[in-house]
């Protein structure tokens, strides 16, 4: 089910580093920066396992320690709770990796 614009703001309040665009009916985007390539790849691996189980796959691009992510739900032509849940998971995974000492 597509998230209506009036319902989106409270959900985004908990995701301050994500930006909403109206492209393609609605997307969320964020760039994560990690310590190094291995940490970025580890992030992508953990998220990929979750995404595959949920059958909800992010659009992403990785160069060295950066991972740029765009979330949208093609089936609803915009954002759904699947995108919000994926963004929340990504935040948790990134925070856990950031807390690791190198």
Beta strands, then each sheet from edge to edge (+ up, - down):
strand 1: 19-21
strand 2: 27-33
strand 3: 59-63
strand 4: 66-71
sheet 1: 1+ 2- 4+ 3-
end
